[in-house]
């Protein structure tokens, strides 16, 4: 098929089939807009067995949530393909997107909802337990691990904030400096950690200690390469990944980016429209701190705005005729 084939022409193409992308597609489908969702099938929260904090869906598995979303958009004629957009261009009439499977599609409006990728700290055993007893977000996991002996792995000075937040759910919290030196902590940091009862533990964590299928501690580096380090008992470890925005398409299409402590994200208005007309960012593609419920909200807002943009563009074109 070619891009001139009417089967490959859409009013909106949504790149990414997570909460933001499916929510945008749902609104567009219900607005009777011919819409395509291109989903690579790599949701960020796949390691988690459950998602929390989403009103009426608290405790639902991410996989089930997405499956229900796909069923819902299908009711309104939205198409979904399991593929990846590898390139895109903009011209006066909209956007051309090329898929890894060889298909080329055209869109009047393009929604980027590709989210971000988590790069985990390189500690042996950590990745295997991520989303279980190695977690990163107290709002996502704090209730489930409340009152357990807890560690927080410092990967930057920002980890102090994470350690302080975790004390809302456990009073047995140790802050393992790992990649942070004591000199990087400010006097305010130290006073707050002490006030919250957080023990500060210098040294680098070299491995997780697992008994059976349960985290039981972390081992610190020894004083010499041949010496085994001290083991600190704990049952939960908070470890903040490095967020890597998946913004290649936004960059390719010329969207202006803004630098944040968590990476580069597009400049958007309150609806999600980037600095490129017709190009939208939703969910974690537009910012770091979007939980599932927030991502769905951002997608809904973008979908509604896109429908309005298309409507007004068509009316204005009819007036000019």
C-alpha positions as CSV (number, residue, x, y, z in Angstrom):
1,X,0.0,0.0,0.0
2,X,1.1,3.6,-0.6
3,X,0.5,6.8,1.2
4,X,-1.9,7.8,-1.5
5,X,-4.2,4.9,-0.8
6,X,-7.3,6.2,1.1
7,X,-6.9,3.3,3.5
8,X,-3.7,5.0,4.7
9,X,-5.2,8.5,5.2
10,X,-6.3,9.4,8.7
11,X,-7.5,12.5,10.4
12,X,-5.4,11.6,13.4
13,X,-2.6,9.2,14.0
14,X,-1.6,8.4,17.6
15,X,1.9,7.1,18.1
16,X,1.8,5.0,21.3
17,X,-0.9,2.8,22.8
18,X,-0.5,3.5,26.5
19,X,-2.9,5.3,28.8
20,X,-2.4,8.7,27.0
21,X,-2.5,7.4,23.5
22,X,-5.6,5.2,24.0
23,X,-7.4,8.0,25.9
24,X,-6.8,10.4,23.0
25,X,-7.9,7.8,20.5
26,X,-11.1,7.1,22.5
27,X,-12.1,10.8,22.4
28,X,-11.3,11.0,18.7
29,X,-13.2,7.8,17.9
30,X,-16.2,9.1,19.8
31,X,-15.9,12.3,17.8
32,X,-16.2,10.3,14.6
33,X,-12.7,11.0,13.5
34,X,-10.8,8.4,11.4
35,X,-8.0,7.5,13.8
36,X,-5.1,5.1,13.8
37,X,-3.1,4.0,16.9
38,X,0.4,2.7,16.2
39,X,1.5,0.7,19.3
40,X,5.0,-0.9,19.7
41,X,3.6,-2.8,22.7
42,X,6.3,-1.7,25.2
43,X,4.4,0.0,28.1
44,X,6.6,1.6,30.8
45,X,4.7,0.0,33.7
46,X,4.9,-3.5,32.3
47,X,7.1,-4.8,35.2
48,X,4.4,-3.8,37.7
49,X,1.7,-6.4,38.6
50,X,-0.7,-3.7,39.6
51,X,-1.3,0.0,39.2
52,X,-2.5,2.2,42.1
53,X,-4.1,5.6,42.5
54,X,-6.4,5.5,39.5
55,X,-9.9,6.1,40.8
56,X,-12.1,3.0,40.1
57,X,-9.1,1.1,38.7
58,X,-7.0,0.9,41.8
59,X,-5.1,-2.4,41.9
60,X,-5.9,-3.3,38.3
61,X,-3.0,-4.8,36.4
62,X,-1.5,-2.6,33.7
63,X,-2.0,-5.3,31.1
64,X,-5.7,-5.6,31.8
65,X,-6.1,-1.9,31.8
66,X,-4.6,-1.6,28.3
67,X,-6.6,-4.6,27.0
68,X,-9.8,-2.9,28.2
69,X,-8.7,0.3,26.5
70,X,-8.1,-1.4,23.2
71,X,-11.5,-2.9,23.3
72,X,-13.1,0.4,24.0
73,X,-11.5,2.3,21.1
74,X,-12.4,-0.5,18.8
75,X,-16.1,0.1,19.5
76,X,-15.8,3.5,17.8
77,X,-13.9,2.3,14.7
78,X,-10.4,3.3,15.8
79,X,-7.8,1.1,14.2
80,X,-4.8,-0.2,16.2
81,X,-1.7,-1.8,14.7
82,X,1.1,-3.4,16.6
83,X,4.0,-1.6,14.9
84,X,6.5,1.2,15.4
85,X,6.8,4.6,13.7
86,X,10.4,4.8,12.5
87,X,10.2,8.2,10.7
88,X,7.9,11.1,10.1
89,X,7.8,14.3,8.1
90,X,5.6,17.3,8.0
91,X,4.3,19.1,4.9
92,X,1.5,21.6,4.3
93,X,-1.2,19.0,4.4
94,X,-0.2,17.2,7.6
95,X,2.2,14.4,8.4
96,X,3.6,11.3,6.8
97,X,4.6,8.5,9.1
98,X,6.6,5.4,8.1
99,X,6.1,2.2,10.0
100,X,8.8,-0.4,10.7
101,X,6.5,-3.0,8.9
102,X,6.8,-1.0,5.7
103,X,3.5,0.8,5.7
104,X,3.3,4.6,5.2
105,X,0.3,6.5,6.6
106,X,-0.9,10.1,6.3
107,X,-2.4,12.2,9.2
108,X,-3.8,15.6,9.4
109,X,-2.9,15.7,13.1
110,X,-0.2,13.6,14.8
111,X,-0.2,12.7,18.5
112,X,3.1,11.5,20.1
113,X,2.4,9.4,23.2
114,X,5.6,7.3,23.2
115,X,6.3,8.1,26.9
116,X,9.8,7.5,28.3
117,X,12.2,4.7,29.0
118,X,13.6,3.9,32.5
119,X,17.3,3.3,32.8
120,X,17.8,1.4,36.0
121,X,20.9,1.8,38.2
122,X,23.5,-0.8,37.4
123,X,23.3,-2.9,40.6
124,X,23.4,-6.7,40.1
125,X,20.0,-8.2,40.7
126,X,18.1,-4.9,40.7
127,X,16.5,-5.1,37.3
128,X,15.1,-8.6,38.0
129,X,13.2,-7.3,41.0
130,X,12.1,-4.0,39.7
131,X,8.3,-3.5,40.1
132,X,8.3,-6.1,42.9
133,X,10.3,-5.3,46.1
134,X,12.5,-2.8,44.1
135,X,10.3,0.1,43.4
136,X,10.6,3.8,42.5
137,X,7.4,5.7,43.3
138,X,6.0,6.0,46.8
139,X,2.6,7.0,45.4
140,X,2.5,3.9,43.2
141,X,3.9,1.4,45.7
142,X,4.1,3.0,49.1
143,X,0.9,1.5,50.5
144,X,1.8,-2.0,49.4
145,X,5.2,-1.8,51.2
146,X,4.2,0.2,54.2
147,X,5.9,-0.3,57.5
148,X,8.6,-2.6,56.1
149,X,12.4,-2.0,56.6
150,X,13.1,0.1,53.6
151,X,16.2,1.4,51.7
152,X,16.5,4.2,49.3
153,X,19.3,4.1,46.7
154,X,20.8,7.5,46.0
155,X,21.6,8.0,42.3
156,X,21.7,11.8,42.5
157,X,21.2,14.6,45.0
158,X,17.5,14.6,44.1
159,X,17.3,11.2,45.8
160,X,17.1,13.0,49.1
161,X,13.6,14.1,48.3
162,X,12.7,10.5,47.5
163,X,14.1,9.3,50.9
164,X,12.1,12.0,52.7
165,X,8.9,11.1,50.9
166,X,9.2,7.4,51.7
167,X,9.1,8.1,55.4
168,X,5.4,8.8,55.0
169,X,5.0,5.0,54.5
170,X,7.8,3.6,56.7
171,X,9.6,4.8,59.8
172,X,12.5,2.4,59.2
173,X,14.3,4.0,56.2
174,X,18.0,4.0,55.4
175,X,19.5,6.2,52.7
176,X,22.3,4.5,50.9
177,X,24.5,7.2,49.3
178,X,25.7,4.8,46.6
179,X,26.6,7.3,43.8
180,X,26.3,10.4,45.9
181,X,29.1,11.7,48.2
182,X,28.3,13.1,51.6
183,X,29.6,16.5,50.5
184,X,26.8,16.7,47.9
185,X,24.2,16.8,50.7
186,X,23.4,20.3,51.9
187,X,22.9,21.2,55.6
188,X,19.2,21.5,54.9
189,X,19.2,17.9,53.5
190,X,21.0,16.6,56.5
191,X,18.7,18.3,59.0
192,X,15.6,17.1,57.2
193,X,16.9,13.5,57.0
194,X,17.7,13.6,60.7
195,X,14.3,15.0,61.5
196,X,12.6,12.3,59.5
197,X,14.7,9.6,61.2
198,X,16.4,8.5,58.0
199,X,19.8,6.8,58.6
200,X,22.4,7.9,56.1
201,X,24.7,5.1,55.0
202,X,27.9,5.9,53.0
203,X,29.3,3.5,50.5
204,X,28.4,1.9,47.2
205,X,25.8,-0.9,47.0
206,X,27.3,-3.7,45.1
207,X,24.5,-6.3,45.0
208,X,21.0,-7.2,46.3
209,X,20.7,-10.0,48.7
210,X,17.8,-12.3,47.9
211,X,16.6,-15.2,50.0
212,X,14.3,-17.6,48.1
213,X,12.3,-15.1,46.0
214,X,12.4,-12.3,48.5
215,X,14.7,-9.3,48.9
216,X,16.3,-9.5,52.3
217,X,19.1,-6.9,52.1
218,X,21.8,-5.0,50.2
219,X,25.5,-5.5,50.3
220,X,27.9,-2.6,50.4
221,X,31.4,-2.6,48.9
222,X,34.2,-3.8,51.1
223,X,37.2,-1.7,52.1
224,X,39.4,-3.7,49.7
225,X,38.4,-5.5,46.4
226,X,38.9,-8.9,48.1
227,X,36.7,-8.0,51.1
228,X,33.0,-8.7,51.3
229,X,31.1,-5.7,52.3
230,X,28.6,-5.2,55.0
231,X,25.0,-6.5,54.5
232,X,22.2,-4.2,55.6
233,X,18.9,-6.0,56.1
234,X,15.8,-4.6,54.4
235,X,12.7,-5.8,52.5
236,X,12.1,-3.0,50.1
237,X,14.5,-0.8,48.1
238,X,13.4,2.4,46.4
239,X,15.6,3.1,43.4
240,X,14.9,6.0,41.0
241,X,15.6,5.1,37.3
242,X,17.0,7.7,35.0
243,X,14.2,8.9,32.8
244,X,15.0,8.8,29.0
245,X,12.4,10.7,27.0
246,X,11.5,9.0,23.8
247,X,11.4,12.2,21.8
248,X,13.1,11.2,18.5
249,X,10.0,11.9,16.4
250,X,9.4,15.2,18.2
251,X,12.9,16.3,17.5
252,X,12.7,15.1,13.9
253,X,9.6,17.1,13.3
254,X,11.1,20.3,14.7
255,X,9.3,20.6,18.1
256,X,10.9,23.0,20.5
257,X,12.2,21.2,23.6
258,X,12.8,22.4,27.2
259,X,15.5,21.1,29.5
260,X,14.5,19.7,32.8
261,X,16.4,17.8,35.6
262,X,14.7,14.7,34.1
263,X,15.5,15.2,30.4
264,X,14.3,17.2,27.4
265,X,10.5,17.5,26.9
266,X,8.5,19.4,24.3
267,X,7.2,22.9,24.9
268,X,3.4,22.6,24.8
269,X,0.4,24.6,25.6
270,X,-2.1,23.5,28.2
271,X,-3.8,21.2,25.7
272,X,-0.6,19.4,24.6
273,X,0.0,21.2,21.3
274,X,3.7,21.5,20.6
275,X,5.4,24.5,18.8
276,X,4.7,22.6,15.5
277,X,1.1,23.1,14.2
278,X,-0.8,19.8,14.3
279,X,1.8,18.0,16.4
280,X,0.7,17.0,19.9
281,X,2.5,15.4,22.9
282,X,0.5,13.5,25.6
283,X,1.4,11.6,28.7
284,X,5.0,11.1,29.6
285,X,6.0,12.2,26.1
286,X,5.1,15.7,27.3
287,X,6.6,15.6,30.8
288,X,8.2,13.4,33.4
289,X,5.8,13.3,36.3
290,X,2.7,11.8,34.7
291,X,1.1,8.9,36.5
292,X,-1.3,6.7,34.6
293,X,-4.4,8.7,35.6
294,X,-2.7,12.0,34.6
295,X,-1.5,10.5,31.3
296,X,-5.0,9.5,30.5
297,X,-6.2,13.0,31.3
298,X,-3.6,14.5,29.1
299,X,-4.6,12.2,26.3
300,X,-8.3,13.1,26.7
301,X,-7.5,16.8,26.6
302,X,-5.4,16.4,23.4
303,X,-8.1,14.3,21.7
304,X,-10.8,16.9,22.4
305,X,-8.6,19.8,21.3
306,X,-7.7,17.9,18.1
307,X,-11.3,17.4,17.2
308,X,-12.0,21.1,17.6
309,X,-8.9,22.0,15.5
310,X,-10.1,19.7,12.7
311,X,-13.6,21.0,12.8
312,X,-12.6,24.7,12.7
313,X,-10.1,24.0,9.9
314,X,-12.8,22.3,7.8
315,X,-15.3,25.2,8.4
316,X,-12.7,27.8,7.5
317,X,-11.8,25.9,4.3
318,X,-15.5,25.8,3.4
319,X,-15.9,29.5,4.0
320,X,-13.0,30.3,1.7
321,X,-14.5,28.2,-1.1
